[in-house]
Amino acid sequence: MALLPISLSAQADNPDSLVRLLTAPSLAVRADAVVRLSLIPMAQLPASARPALISLLEREATGQVAYPDTTAAGDETWGEYIIDLTRTVVRFHDPTSVRGLSLIGIQTSRAAQEFVAGLGSQSLAALDEAWTTKRSARPSVLVTLGRMVAQQQMNGLSESDRQGVLKRIWAGVDSFPIALATAARAASFFVLVPVLRHIASSDSDPSVGAAVGRAVAELQPKLDAMPPANVASGLSDWLRALCLSAQGTRSIACTSLSGSLTSARGQITANQPGPARDTLTAFAAQVDAGFQQGVWSDGEHRLLAANARYLGFRLGSAIFLHGSGGTANPPTLALSTLAPAGTTAKYQDSPALAFASGNPWLAVGTWTSPRGLGSGTLSALGAAQVWLGLKNSDDIGTNFDLRVEAYKNGTLVTAGQTLCIQGITRNADLAKAVTVAFPALTATTFDGVTDVLSLKVLTRIGTTAGGAACGGHSTAVGLRLYFDAVSRNAQFAATF
């Protein structure tokens, strides 16, 4: 900053006289004194300089200084002056400066944020004051709190205070998305990825979407590389923070969810991925229900449910075909990560098939997930496995093609097919196991909250790769697909 004109000669001023000028009514005089004091080696500063500069910063932050020659915060000179004053005060590393730095200094530099964060619990009261009294300071408060968590092992932040810090950070999720993203990057809050991803894709301001998207791009690989036990621990931390001071229905929900998450963590530690995945699936479903009842906000819903489902897929990738409402052609077809438990297979029949008129693909059925089954980026689908039989024994000797299509919210993601399947019989005990492989797919993001995954199975009379009939009958009453039993656990794999 260029030296501001003052009536005193620079050569005539000594450090003591510069300190006295810090109380001058003129902004120009105070600003010039700050600049000159900042150029003096710390060892040569008079003892009075440190408390005077710290006091000045706090008085500026709280509006206790008169401005006869400026419009204060609306003046560019004042802004430059505060930057210089903050930089000079930070040099002292003095805990007594925390109030002034929290109220105004953290808005000017990362160094100020790092220093305040480094004081840990000592800074919380001042940061709370800044949050309450200065809306303009709130983004900087969020970032500083993120840096505080990042420095926890050095600043001695207690575990109880850490939970309070997480809750304070969450307070900015709706109003300050860029600051939230910056705090998440600073503290490696990888479990915030589902929340940040939603902000990045839905915010109407492209600059916000881009800034938050960069945080997602940085944090997603960290989330994917994190051991499942660490992901569960991170999710548990945020649940405890969200549940601080919970009352009524929310308190009851918090207690139940905490117990489920503790169970899942124990199952993960004991290397029981199946039970852990089932526990996490139930946890996510409970969060879904709580959201519908108004217990959880949209952001909390995404944080808790999407991470639980993501972690579930990290522990096991199988998705099973289920049916309800009867054994024969059940009216409700669904996808679930829960393995079938019944011993009697259900079955779904196709319409009548004929090679004539173009041999069209006809649907056997469409199995649809509940909202939020998938969480994260779907990068691959493993082969679908089903069991096939005939609707009528007269069709023995007919060959079939089978096609399986995967959809996100009704939009085709990928499809695979197996041609000229032979040896299918009417006897249910001799149902033929068939697999259909999926080709590579374009990575597709599922939000773990509202997105729906569905699997559509189709069939036709069997053909060669060129589309010609591959032998056998040219018509059939129908193909039968068996599923939803321990011995017929029709399924496919999804990699998120």
N, C-alpha and C positions, 0 to 999 in steps of 0.2 A: 504494500500500500504506500502511495506517495505520502511524504510527510506533510501534514496539514500546517498551514501558516499560523504561527502564534507570535505573540509579541515579545517572547523571550528568546534570546540567542541560544542555539544548541550548545555552543561552546561554553556558555556561562552556566549551564545547568549541571548540577551534580546529582548523583542518585537520590540523595535526601530531598533535594528540591523537587525532583520528578515525582517522588512519592507524595509530596504535599499537593502537587498539581492534580492528583487523582480525585480530589474532592472539589475541583474547580467547577463552577456552574456551566462553563462552556464545554459542549461536546468536543469541539475541535481541540481544546487544550487537553482534555482527558485522553482523547484518542492519541494525540502526539506523545503524551507522557507514557502511555502504554507501549507504543512502538519503541520508544527509546529505551525503556526498561527491559524490553524483550531482547534487546541487543547486548545487554550487559551480562557477562558471565555470572552464573548463579552465585559463585563464591564471592563475588564482589558486590552483590546486592546488599543493602542495609537490612537489618533484621525486621524493620518496619514494612518492607516491600511486600513480603508474602501475605501477611494478614490484610494489608490495604488492598491488594489486588483481588484477593479472595472475597473480601467484603464488597468491593466495587462490583464484581460479577454478580453477586447475590442481589445487591441493590438494583442493578440494571434489570435483573431477571424478574424482580418483584415490583418494578415501577416506582422505586423510591427516590429516583434521581430526577431533578427538574431539567427541562430542555428549553432554555430560552432561545436557542439558535437552530433548532432542528425540529423535524416532525417525528422524531424518534424512530420507532420501528418501521415507519413508511419511508425512511430516508436511506439511500444507498450507503452514505457515509456511516450511518449507525450500524448497518449490517457488517461492513468491513471492520469497524471498530470492535464489534462483539466477537468476530472471528479472531482478531488479534488478541483480544483480552482472554478468550478461552484458551487459545494456544499457549499464552504465557502462564495462565493458572495451571494448566495440565502439567507443565514442566515441574511443578512443585511436588506432584504426587501426594498431595495433602488431603487426608480424609475429610477435613473440615470444609473442603470446597465442594462436597458432594451435592449440596442443595443448589447452589448456583449452576453447577454443571448439569444437574438433572433438569432444572427448570428451563435452561436456555442453551447451555454449552453443547449438549449432545445433538442439538440440531445443526451444529456447525462442523463437526468432525468425527471421524471414526475413532481417533485417538481419545477423545472425550468419552465416547461410548465405551471403549475398552477399559478405560480407567474406572468409570462408574461401575461397569460390570464386574471388574476385578475386586470391588469391595464387597460383593456378595450381598448378604442379608443387610449390611449396614446401609445399602442404597435404597432399600425397598420403600421406606417411608417417603423419601424425597421423590422417587419415581412415581409413587402413588399421588403425591401432591401435584406433580407435573401433569399426570394424566387427568386429574380432576379439574385443575385450574386453567390448563392451557391446551385446548383442542389441537392447536398447531403442533404441539410437542408429541402428540400421541403416536404417530408413526415412528419417531425416534425412540420413544419409550419402548415400543414393541421390539425394535431391533436390539436395543440395549439389553432387554430381558433375554432375548435369544443368545446374545453374547455371554450373558451371565451364566446361563445353563451350560454353554460350551466350556466355560472356565470353572465349572463346579469343583473339580478336584484341586484347583489352585486357590479359589476364593473361599473355600470352606462353607459353601451354601448348604444348609441343613436339608435333609430330605423333606421335612414338612414344609419348609420355605420353598423348596423346589416345586412341590405340588401347587403352592400358591402362585408361583411364577408361571407355570403352565396355564393355570386358570386365567391369569392376567393376559397372557398372550392370546388365549382363545377369545377374549373379549374383543379383539380386533378383527376377527375372521370375516365379518360382514362389511366393515367400514374401511378397512385399510389393507386391501389384498396384497399390494406390493410390499408393504412393510412386513406383513405376515410371511410372505415368500422369502424375504431377506432374512428374517429371524429363523425360518425353517432351514435355510441354507447354512446360516451361522452355527446352528446347534445340531445340524444333521437330524432334523425331525422327520425321518423317513416315513413314519406312519401318517404324516399329513398329506402324503401323495394323493390319495383319493379326493381329498377336499380341494387341494390346489389344482388337480386336473379338472375338476368341475368348474372352478373359477376360470381357468384358462380357456375352457371351451365355451363358456356361457357369458362372459363379461362383454358388454357392448363396446367397451373401449379397447381398440386393438393394441394400444400400448400396454394396457394392463394385462391383456391376454398374453402378449409376448413376454413381458417381464415374469409373470407367474409361470409361463410355459418353460422358461429357462430353468426355473427352480425345479420343476418336475423332471426335466431332462437330466439334471444333476442328481436328484434324490432317488429316482427310480432305480438306477443301477445299484445304488447303495442298499435299497430295500431288497432287491433281488439277490444280492450277495450276502445278506444278513442271515445268520442261522435262524431257523424257526423259533428257537427258544428266545432269541433276542427280539424278534418281532413281537412275540407274545408279551415279553417284558415291557417293550415300548408301548404296546396297546394298553397294558395294565396301568402304566404310569398315567396315561391320558384319561383312562376311565376314572382313576382315583381323583385326578384334578377336576374333572367335570362333576364329580359327585361331592365335592367339598360343600358343606352346608346344605346338602340336599334335604328336603323335607317331604312328607306325605308320600304320594304315589311314586315320585321320583326316588325318594330314599329307599322304598321297597324294591324298586327296579334295580337300583344301584347295588343293593345287597345281593340280590339274586344273580345279577350279571357278574359281580365280583367273584362269587362262589364258582360260577361256571368257568370263568377265565382261570381261576386258580386250579381247577380240576384239569383244564386243558393244558396248562403249563406243566402240571405234574405228569400228565400222560406223555407229553412231548419229551420230558426229561427221562421218563422210563422207557422211551423208545416204543411207544404204543401209538403209531400214527393213525390207525383206523379209529380207535376210540376218541383220540384227540380231534380228529376231523369231525366226527359225529357231534362232539361237544361244541365245537366251534360253529357247526351248522345250526345247532339249536340256539346258541348264543345270538347268532345273526338274526334268526327268525324272531327271537324275543325282542331284539332291538327294532326290527320291522314293526312288530305289533305296538311297541311303545311309541314309535314315531306316529303311527296312525292314531294313537290315543292322545297325542300332544305331549308326551313325556319328554321326547327328544326333539330338538330342532333339526332342520334339514342337514346342517353341517355336522352336528353330532351323530346323526344317523349314518352319514357317509363315513365319518371317521371310524365308528365302531363296527358297523355291519360290513362295510367293504373290506376293511382290514381282516376281519374274522374270516370272511370268505376267501380272500386272497391267501391267507395262511393255510386254510383248509386245503386249497389246491396245491400249495407247496408240499403238503404232507401226503397227498395222493390225488391222482388226476382223473380217476374213473367217474363217469356220469352214467347212471343207470336208467333204463326205460321202465316206467311203472304205469299201472292202470288202476282205475277205481270205478266201482259201479257194476261189477260183474266179472265173470271169467271170460265169457265169449264176447268179443268186441266191446270192451268196456267203454262207456261214453266219455270218460275223462282219461286222457293220455298225458303223462307228465314226465319230466326229467327230474332226477334227484341225485345228490351225492351219496344218499343212503343206499346201501346194498339191499337187495330183496331178502326178505326173511321167510316168505311162504314156501310151501312145498308143492303147491299146485300152480302150474304155469297158466298165465292168461294168454289169449291169442287174439290177433287182429287179422281179418281177412281182406284181401283185395277184391275189387269188382271182377267180373268176368273179363277174360283177356282174349284177344284175337290178333293174329299177325296181319290180317287184312287191314286195309284203310290206314296204312302207315305205321302199324304196330305202335301206337302211342304209349308213353309212360302213364301209368295209372297209380294213384296214391293208395298205399296200404294204410298209412296213418301219419299223423304229425304229433310228435311228443314235444311239449312246451314246458320250459322251466318256469318256476315262480320268478318274479322280478328279483334281479340282483344275484342270480345264481353264480354268474361269473364275475370275477373282480380282477382288474388289471388288464394287461395287454395279451390277448389271445394270439399266440405265435405259432401254434401247431395243433392239429387234431390227430389223435391216434386212430387206427382203424376201428370201424364199428364192427361189433360182433353180434350176430343174431342167430336164431334157430328157425329153420324153414320146414314147412310141411305142406300138405295139400288139403284143400277144402273138400275135395271129392276124390275117391279112389279111382274113378274113371280116368283121371288125369295123370296116372302113373306113366312115366315115359316122356312127360313134357319137360322141356328145358326152359329155364327162366333167366332173365337179366334182373339184377337188383341195383338200384341207384339210391344213394343216400345224400341228402342235401342239408347243409347247416346254415342257419339264418341268425342274424342279429336283428331284433325288432322288425322282422319281416323282410329284411334285405339279405339276399344270398351272400354268404361268406365264402363257401367252397362246396364242392360236390365231388363224390367219387362213385365209381360203379364197377361191378363185377359181372362179366358176361358169361352166358351159356352155362348156367349152374345145372348140373345133372344129378340124378340119383335121389330125387326128392320123393318121399313116400307119404302116405296118409297116416301111418302109425305115429302117434304123438311121441311114443317112447323112442322112436328112431329118427326124430327130427334132426335135420342136417345142420351142423354148425357152419356158418358162412361168415367170412370177413369181407369188408369193403374198405379199401384204403383211400385216404384223402390225399390229394396233391398238396404241394406247398401253398400256403395262403398268405394274403397280405395281412400284416399285423393289424389287429382290430381291437380297439379298446372297449372294455365293458366296465361300467362304473360301480358295479357291486351293489347297486341300490335299485335302479329302475330298469336297467337294460334286461332284455329277455333273450335267451338262447333257445332255439328250437331245432328239432331234427325231423326231417320229412323223409319217409321211406316210400319208394315207388318201385313198380315192377312192370315187366312186359314179357312177351314170349322171347325165348332165348335167341341171341343173334351172334354172328361173328363180328370181328372188329370192323368189317366193312358194311355191316348192317343187314347181311343176308341171314335167313333162318339157319340155325346151327343144328337142325335135326329135331326129331320128336314131333309131338302134336303141334298143330298150328293154332289151337284154341285151348282154353282151360276155364273151368268154373271159377277158379280163384286160387291164389297163393296164400298160405297161412303163415303168419309170423308169431313165434312163441317168445314170451318175455316175462319178467317180473316173478321169478322163482329162483330158489337157491340153485337148482340144476339148469335153469334157463335165464341166467342173469345177463340179459342183453345189455350191452354197454358200449361206450367209446371213451377215449381219453382226451382230455383237453389240457394243454399246457398254457398256463397264464404266467 
